[in-house]
Amino acid sequence: MSHQMTSPALMGIWRPQIWLPENLLDKLNEHDLRHIFLHELAHWKRRDIPVNSIMSVLLILNWFNPLLWYAASRMRQDQEMACDALALTYLQETEVPRYGYTMIKMLELNARPKPIRFTAGFSSSKKQVKRRIEMIRHFQKRAYTWTLSGIVVVLALGVF
């Protein structure tokens, strides 16, 4: 629990923990908290914090490269989409719309999140949230395998 945070986040490199804003527990129900925890645990399972740390080092070393800054931004957006997709695979089909409502509720509760380094959080820009909600609306469990396949193909092309 933290009163300085404005959004739930997975924090820490070596021993990550899920941190919630202090005032959030009063405003969320059990389903909302479950969705948040599933999303944050997806960040942990995907190892997003170490990846973001490596990207931060690359950005420090190549601060002048606009393509790297763009790639880092897109990477964070894609991480959020992938975590949503992974979290949705653990929900029943009837719960999928509620996950989207949790995201909307988080936007209502927190209009301006403060970015905190070495975290992987639930919130993002309005444009990105719209994109994420569209993905949630059309989510099918088999779609996640295609996302994973796409990531593998992009990584393989990047190596070669």
HELIX and SHEET records of a PDB file:
HELIX    1   1 GLU A   22  LEU A   24  5                                   3    
HELIX    2   2 GLU A   30  LYS A   45  1                                  16    
HELIX    3   3 ASP A   48  LEU A   61  1                                  14    
HELIX    4   4 PRO A   66  THR A   89  1                                  24    
HELIX    5   5 GLU A   93  GLU A   95  5                                   3    
HELIX    6   6 VAL A   96  LEU A  109  1                                  14    
HELIX    7   7 LYS A  126  ARG A  137  1                                  12    
HELIX    8   8 LYS A  141  VAL A  159  1                                  19    
SHEET    1   A 3 GLN A  17  TRP A  19  0                                        
SHEET    2   A 3 ALA A   9  MET A  11 -1                                        
SHEET    3   A 3 THR A 119  GLY A 121 -1                                        
END                                                                             
